[in-house]
Amino acid sequence: MKNQQVVAALILVAVVVWMVVPRADEGSEEVTTTNDRAIVALPEGQTVDQNDEVLTVRAERISAQNYIKQIRVRGRTQASRHVEVRAEEAGRIVSDPVARGARVQAGDVLCEIAVDNRAANLLEAQSRREQSEFEYKAALDLQKRGLTSDVSVAQLKAARDAAAAAEIRAELALEKTRIRAPFAGVVETRTVEIGDLLNIGTVCASVLDDSPMLLVGLVPEQNVASIAVGADVTAELLGGALVTGKVSYLARAADPVSRSYRIEVEVDTRFQNLREGVTTELLVSGDEVLAHLIPSSALTLDDNGVVGVKLIGADNRVEFRNVEIIGDNTNQVNPGIWVTGLQSNVSLITVGQEIVFPGQQVESNFDWSN
């Protein structure tokens, strides 16, 4: 029994040795081969010679450029004015109100109320004013001749002024039978029809001023210092349409809930027929900084998960530099992303950055000083 156990143990040891020793040799040989391979940096567009003993990476010389930060804000379209026009006199609607969606000018009649006795009241007020004016002038003539007292003249003057005021009130009451648009715009709602009875304060219609249209949104507190009134804005509406404008208002007080600041953008007048309430994404021009435009594929992570890029230093050694992404050019002719955190001129590894590590020596076959 003991002999069988010994034999089994010997067989097990032999198998382990047979499996482990060759693999260790192969691994050592592979590591040695990898470490011995040279790393060569080539410029973009240059062809690569097939050589198993050489690792190649692509690199590009990139310089800092002036970049205006683009602050992204979610918002919506909003009319510059939207008011409910109400009746200032009670009465019955005697004509068809303006249709919804109709475009009106300032002063156009929206609803018309029956005149009723207002015209008669005006005529009566005019007659009383003329009578009081004649009596006052006659009293002045008598006063000059000493035939009437100053008190009587003052009473007649007060009567004349009261009659003039009554005439003005009658004229206003007659004028207010026509409810007019306060400004040019579009009739958004119509709440009455012909024959309806309006009380004072009843809504006749609402008018929306869509020229200019506004874009409104909330700017986070960390970005508000970079924005100024008058800054250029490009916005993309939900349907894909692009509009431009300028910042016309930036709140001084933050929203108590979101701790963000309201921003209003006045859309250029050449953009017509915009609707209110459309979701939009605003790109607001902020501060101007020095930044580098790099391919998004050049980004990598270090062992701590920090975003950065790998560069070729002055001594031709690989370096890792942390960067901050501040914008992108995804919709431009020259695509890429804008980053800060690099020196003015850098030699950026654009392809193969994952196979090299900080501190490794790199051979370059072109002049980095250009």
C-alpha positions in Angstrom: 0.0 0.0 0.0 2.8 2.4 0.9 4.6 1.5 -2.4 1.5 2.5 -4.4 1.3 5.8 -2.7 4.9 6.6 -3.4 4.6 5.7 -7.0 1.5 7.9 -7.4 3.3 10.8 -5.7 6.3 10.4 -8.1 4.0 10.4 -11.1 2.2 13.5 -9.9 5.5 15.4 -9.4 6.7 14.4 -12.9 3.5 15.7 -14.5 3.7 19.0 -12.7 7.4 19.5 -13.6 6.6 18.6 -17.3 3.8 21.2 -17.4 5.3 24.0 -15.4 9.0 24.1 -16.6 8.3 24.5 -20.4 5.7 27.2 -19.8 8.0 29.2 -17.6 10.6 29.1 -20.3 8.2 30.2 -23.0 6.9 33.1 -20.8 10.4 34.2 -20.1 11.2 34.1 -23.7 8.1 36.1 -24.6 8.8 38.8 -22.0 12.3 39.1 -23.1 11.3 39.4 -26.7 8.7 42.1 -25.9 11.1 44.2 -23.8 13.7 43.9 -26.5 11.5 45.3 -29.3 12.2 48.9 -30.3 9.5 51.5 -30.3 9.4 53.8 -33.2 7.2 56.9 -33.6 6.0 57.7 -37.1 4.2 60.8 -38.3 0.6 60.5 -39.6 0.4 59.2 -43.1 3.8 57.6 -43.3 3.8 54.0 -44.4 5.1 51.3 -42.0 7.6 48.6 -42.8 6.6 45.2 -41.6 9.2 44.3 -38.9 8.3 42.0 -36.0 11.2 43.4 -33.9 9.8 47.0 -34.0 6.7 48.4 -32.4 5.3 51.5 -34.2 3.1 54.3 -32.9 1.7 57.3 -34.6 2.5 60.8 -33.4 1.6 64.4 -34.3 2.9 67.8 -33.4 0.0 69.9 -32.0 0.1 73.5 -30.9 -2.2 75.5 -28.6 -4.9 77.6 -30.2 -7.3 80.3 -29.0 -10.6 78.6 -28.2 -13.8 80.2 -27.0 -15.5 78.0 -24.5 -18.9 76.8 -25.5 -21.2 76.4 -22.5 -24.0 73.9 -23.2 -27.4 74.8 -21.8 -30.7 73.1 -22.1 -33.7 75.4 -22.7 -36.8 76.1 -24.7 -38.2 78.8 -26.9 -40.4 81.5 -25.4 -42.3 84.5 -26.8 -40.9 87.9 -25.7 -44.4 88.9 -24.7 -47.6 86.9 -24.2 -50.6 88.8 -22.7 -54.3 88.3 -22.2 -56.2 91.3 -23.5 -59.2 92.0 -21.2 -62.3 94.2 -21.5 -62.3 97.5 -19.7 -66.0 98.1 -20.3 -69.0 95.8 -19.9 -71.1 95.0 -23.0 -72.2 92.5 -25.6 -69.9 91.4 -28.5 -71.4 92.7 -31.7 -68.8 91.5 -34.3 -66.8 88.3 -34.9 -63.6 88.5 -32.8 -60.3 88.0 -34.6 -59.6 84.3 -35.4 -56.9 82.3 -33.6 -53.6 82.2 -35.4 -54.2 85.5 -37.2 -51.4 88.0 -37.2 -52.3 91.5 -36.0 -50.6 94.9 -35.7 -50.6 97.2 -32.7 -54.0 98.9 -32.5 -56.0 96.3 -34.5 -59.5 95.6 -33.1 -59.7 92.2 -31.4 -63.3 92.4 -30.1 -66.0 95.0 -30.4 -68.6 95.7 -27.7 -72.0 97.3 -28.4 -71.9 101.1 -28.1 -75.4 101.2 -26.4 -75.9 104.5 -24.6 -72.2 105.5 -24.6 -72.6 107.7 -27.7 -75.5 109.5 -26.1 -73.5 110.0 -23.0 -70.7 111.6 -25.0 -73.1 113.9 -26.8 -74.6 115.0 -23.4 -71.1 115.5 -21.9 -70.1 117.7 -24.9 -73.2 119.8 -24.6 -72.7 120.4 -20.9 -69.1 121.3 -21.5 -70.1 123.8 -24.2 -72.7 125.3 -21.9 -70.3 125.6 -18.9 -67.7 127.1 -21.1 -70.1 129.8 -22.3 -71.2 130.6 -18.8 -67.7 130.8 -17.5 -66.7 133.3 -20.2 -69.7 135.4 -19.5 -68.8 135.5 -15.8 -65.3 136.6 -16.7 -66.7 139.5 -18.7 -69.0 140.5 -15.8 -66.1 140.2 -13.3 -64.1 142.8 -15.3 -67.0 145.2 -15.0 -67.4 144.5 -11.3 -70.9 143.0 -11.7 -70.2 139.6 -10.2 -68.2 138.2 -7.3 -65.0 136.2 -7.5 -66.8 133.3 -5.8 -69.3 133.0 -8.6 -66.5 133.0 -11.2 -64.7 130.3 -9.3 -67.8 128.2 -9.1 -68.4 128.5 -12.9 -64.8 127.6 -13.6 -65.1 124.5 -11.5 -68.3 123.6 -13.3 -66.6 124.0 -16.7 -63.7 121.8 -15.6 -66.0 119.1 -14.3 -67.9 119.1 -17.6 -64.7 118.8 -19.6 -63.7 115.8 -17.4 -67.0 114.2 -18.0 -66.6 114.6 -21.7 -63.2 112.9 -21.5 -64.7 110.0 -19.5 -67.4 109.6 -22.1 -64.9 109.6 -24.9 -62.8 106.9 -23.2 -65.9 104.7 -22.5 -66.8 104.9 -26.2 -63.3 104.1 -27.3 -63.0 101.1 -25.0 -65.9 99.4 -26.8 -63.2 98.4 -29.3 -60.7 96.1 -27.6 -57.4 96.5 -29.5 -54.1 94.6 -29.8 -51.4 96.2 -27.5 -48.6 95.2 -29.9 -48.0 93.3 -33.1 -48.1 89.5 -32.8 -50.2 86.4 -33.3 -53.6 85.8 -31.7 -53.0 82.7 -29.7 -56.4 82.2 -28.0 -60.0 83.6 -28.5 -62.3 83.1 -25.5 -65.5 84.9 -26.7 -67.9 84.7 -29.7 -70.4 87.2 -31.2 -73.3 87.7 -28.8 -71.3 86.9 -25.6 -71.7 89.3 -22.7 -68.4 90.7 -21.4 -67.9 92.0 -17.9 -65.0 94.3 -17.0 -61.9 92.2 -16.8 -63.1 89.4 -19.0 -60.5 88.0 -21.4 -61.2 88.8 -25.1 -58.1 87.1 -26.6 -54.4 86.5 -25.9 -51.7 88.0 -28.2 -48.2 86.4 -28.5 -45.3 88.5 -29.6 -43.0 86.2 -31.6 -40.6 88.9 -33.0 -38.1 88.5 -31.5 -38.5 85.0 -30.1 -36.5 84.2 -26.9 -34.5 81.2 -25.9 -34.5 80.7 -22.1 -32.6 78.2 -19.9 -30.8 77.8 -16.7 -27.0 78.1 -16.5 -25.2 76.1 -13.7 -23.5 78.3 -11.1 -20.0 77.0 -12.0 -20.5 78.3 -15.6 -22.3 81.6 -15.0 -19.1 83.6 -14.5 -18.0 82.8 -18.0 -21.1 84.3 -19.7 -21.8 88.0 -20.3 -24.7 89.9 -21.8 -24.2 90.2 -25.6 -22.4 86.9 -26.0 -23.1 85.0 -29.2 -25.3 81.9 -29.0 -25.9 79.0 -31.4 -28.9 76.8 -30.7 -30.3 73.6 -32.1 -34.1 73.1 -31.9 -35.6 69.7 -31.2 -36.4 69.3 -34.9 -32.8 70.0 -35.9 -33.1 73.6 -37.1 -30.3 75.9 -36.1 -30.8 79.5 -34.9 -28.4 82.2 -33.7 -28.8 85.1 -31.3 -27.2 87.0 -28.4 -27.6 86.9 -24.7 -30.1 89.6 -23.7 -30.5 88.9 -20.0 -28.6 87.0 -17.3 -30.1 86.7 -13.8 -28.3 88.1 -10.8 -30.1 85.8 -8.4 -30.1 82.0 -8.6 -33.1 79.8 -8.7 -33.7 78.7 -5.1 -34.2 75.1 -6.0 -31.7 74.3 -8.8 -29.1 77.0 -7.8 -28.9 77.9 -11.5 -29.3 81.3 -13.2 -31.9 82.2 -15.8 -30.5 83.2 -19.2 -32.5 84.8 -22.0 -31.3 84.8 -25.6 -32.8 87.1 -28.3 -33.1 85.2 -31.5 -32.0 87.0 -34.7 -35.0 88.5 -36.5 -34.2 86.6 -39.7 -35.4 83.4 -38.1 -39.2 83.6 -38.5 -42.2 81.4 -37.5 -40.6 79.9 -34.4 -43.1 78.3 -32.0 -43.1 78.8 -28.3 -42.1 75.9 -26.0 -39.8 74.0 -28.3 -37.0 72.2 -26.6 -33.6 73.5 -27.6 -29.9 73.1 -26.8 -27.9 76.3 -26.5 -24.2 76.7 -27.0 -23.2 80.0 -25.3 -19.9 81.6 -26.1 -17.8 82.0 -22.9 -14.3 82.9 -22.0 -11.4 82.6 -24.5 -8.6 80.2 -23.5 -5.6 78.5 -25.0 -6.4 74.9 -25.8 -5.4 71.9 -28.0 -7.6 70.3 -30.6 -6.9 66.5 -30.5 -8.5 63.4 -31.9 -10.9 61.8 -29.4 -9.2 58.5 -30.0 -6.0 59.9 -28.4 -7.5 59.9 -25.0 -6.5 57.2 -22.5 -6.6 56.4 -18.8 -3.8 56.0 -16.3 -3.7 53.4 -13.6 -5.9 55.6 -11.3 -8.5 56.1 -14.0 -7.5 59.7 -14.7 -8.2 60.9 -18.3 -5.2 62.1 -20.2 -3.0 61.7 -23.2 0.5 60.2 -23.9 3.2 62.5 -25.3 6.7 62.1 -26.5 8.9 64.3 -24.3 12.0 66.2 -25.2 14.2 63.2 -24.4 12.1 60.9 -26.6 10.5 59.2 -23.6 6.8 58.6 -23.2 5.0 60.9 -20.8 1.4 60.9 -19.5 -0.4 64.2 -19.0 -3.8 64.8 -17.4 -6.2 66.9 -19.5 -9.6 68.5 -19.1 -12.1 68.3 -21.9 -13.7 71.7 -22.5 -15.4 71.3 -25.9 -15.7 69.3 -29.1 -15.7 69.8 -32.9 -17.9 66.8 -33.7 -20.0 68.9 -36.2 -17.1 70.7 -37.8 -14.9 70.1 -40.8 -12.0 69.3 -38.5 -13.4 66.9 -35.9 -11.9 66.4 -32.5 -12.1 67.6 -28.9 -10.7 70.6 -27.2 -8.6 70.0 -24.1 -6.5 72.1 -21.6 -3.7 71.1 -19.4 -0.9 70.8 -22.0 2.1 72.9 -22.8 2.0 75.2 -25.9 3.6 72.7 -28.3 3.4 68.9 -27.7 4.2 65.7 -29.6 1.0 63.7 -29.1 0.8 60.0 -29.6 -2.4 59.5 -31.6 -2.3 55.8 -32.4 -0.7 53.1 -30.3 -0.8 54.9 -27.0 -2.1 51.7 -25.3 1.0 49.7 -26.1 3.5 52.2 -24.6 4.0 53.2 -21.0 5.4 56.4 -19.3 9.2 56.3 -19.2 9.7 54.1 -22.3 12.3 55.3 -24.8 10.9 56.1 -28.3 12.8 56.4 -31.6 11.4 59.1 -33.9 12.4 59.5 -37.5 11.2 63.1 -38.0 12.0 66.4 -36.6 9.8 67.5 -33.6 11.0 71.0 -33.7 9.0 71.9 -36.8 
